[in-house]
């Protein structure tokens, strides 16, 4: 069976909301990647690379992988550095 990675997605740069960052994702790594000579796009014959499963906790995702004998790696999330700024700080320098 393929290897999988378990991670928590980061916030998109296009929006300020944190809506899609609550669930943990189990995603299979793609094998047999190749460049399509007609279009130049990267494609794969491996259909498992299209599978993404959502879990509410990291422990549930790990338990699912262990139950189904899936090799996995966990990618931990980094803590956000939030710098509190005031509008007045723009004029003090």
Secondary structure, DSSP 4 states (H G I P E B T S, - for coil): --EEEEEEPPPPTT-S--GGGSSEEEEEPP-SEEE-TTT--EEES-GGGG-EEEESSHHHHHHHHHHTT-EEEEEPPPPP------GGGGT--
